[in-house]
Amino acid sequence: MLDKARIGVLGAGNMGEALIGGVIKACIVEAHQITASRRSDSALAALRGTWGISTTTDNCALVRDNDIILLAVKPQVMGDVLACVAPCFRPGQVVISIAAGITTTYIESFTGNDIPVIRVMPNTPALVGQAVSPYCLGQHGSAAQALVASQIFSAVGVTVQVEEGMMDAITALSGTGPAYVFYLLEGLIEAGKAMGLPEHLSRALVRQTAYGAAKLVVETPRTPAQLRAQVTSPQGTTHAAMSHLDSQHFLGLLEAAVLKARDRALELGKAASTRKPGQ
Ligand SMILES: NC(=O)c1ccc[n+]([C@@H]2O[C@H](COP(=O)([O-])OP(=O)(O)OC[C@H]3O[C@@H](n4cnc5c(N)ncnc54)[C@H](OP(=O)(O)O)[C@@H]3O)[C@@H](O)[C@H]2O)c1
């Protein structure tokens, strides 16, 4: 289905560009099949220069002239953008949204025409082809549309179809997920410096440790808990570190942080949805 499809990326910022780069590099589509929109002319010129795609600042033209519309603006502006482009949707299109918190039902209230809407939550490892992108179908989606989403998002990593009710939790877990890992690594780099290691060495050690640990998690059948137990000998150095983290309720704190992200996704969805079609 994608070999002739025209794809319009509405709001081609960080995530939009990661997806554009991913599908072009994976040869899922050719550059001439893609048009991107955003407001900044200079950023659009950079997109044209880097990827050879077409660009426009006219969101309505982008929606009118493409078959697959990828909505990649922030949730906070989604209502206003949808209200502007609502008259430009036509039967036969597929709409994909990556916005946190915004439900397929809300988007369908603007698109009409029984247009299938797919909600996807990728994450920033899309930039290196290692995203995880859970997706769900709205009320008009079918297996054919699931294939479209899976083809596009497979270009930047792995995909999995889920129920929409899981999407806010997924946003908090894997959408926000890379930030939890980066924060942990920032803390480890600082700890290395606090012990007197040069910053470049601390950074290099932490970077390779993170890469090696991630590879172990992905490439061995063991769970993270089993892998941790394997390196934690009774009364050893790792045991001392883990006992301190446990005494400070590290896991409870982490869980509370993830729940905050989930609640924020819900809030963003609710706040954005105050703008109704025709307003
Ligand atoms: N970043 C993540 O880790 C991540 C992960 C999963 C999902 N998401 C979702 O992806 C979406 C985009 O996130 P992002 O991090 O890529 O944000 P971003 O870099 O700010 O991209 C959003 C883009 O929308 C453009 N924009 C704003 N108003 C517009 C309008 N009226 N018409 C057309 N374009 C407009 C902005 O460009 P101009 O200012 O030039 O218009 C901006 O480049 C969000 O909904 C977010 O929830 C993000």
The ligand as an ORCA input file, in Angstrom:
! r2SCAN-3c Opt
* xyz 0 1
  N       9.625     13.594     21.839
  C       9.231     12.388     22.268
  O       9.939     11.667     22.952
  C       7.897     11.863     21.828
  C       7.628     10.499     21.943
  C       6.398     10.022     21.499
  C       5.446     10.887     21.006
  N       5.723     12.213     20.969
  C       4.680     13.109     20.460
  O       5.145     13.629     19.252
  C       4.601     14.927     19.068
  C       5.713     15.862     18.662
  O       6.694     15.870     19.670
  P       8.148     16.435     19.345
  O       8.989     16.079     20.495
  O       8.556     16.036     17.967
  O       7.831     17.995     19.393
  P       8.433     19.153     18.473
  O       9.854     18.877     18.150
  O       8.094     20.434     19.163
  O       7.581     19.035     17.121
  C       6.318     19.596     16.955
  C       6.370     20.460     15.734
  O       5.077     20.982     15.485
  C       5.260     22.185     14.747
  N       4.056     22.996     14.853
  C       3.586     23.693     15.916
  N       2.439     24.317     15.583
  C       2.176     23.990     14.293
  C       1.135     24.312     13.382
  N       0.133     25.126     13.723
  N       1.190     23.800     12.138
  C       2.200     22.974     11.756
  N       3.226     22.651     12.575
  C       3.199     23.140     13.833
  C       6.467     22.851     15.392
  O       7.231     23.558     14.413
  P       7.020     25.136     14.149
  O       7.230     25.803     15.467
  O       8.025     25.431     13.102
  O       5.620     25.239     13.668
  C       7.304     21.660     15.890
  O       8.445     21.446     15.110
  C       3.918     15.321     20.368
  O       2.530     15.249     20.216
  C       4.392     14.303     21.373
  O       3.394     13.990     22.327
  C       6.926     12.714     21.315
*
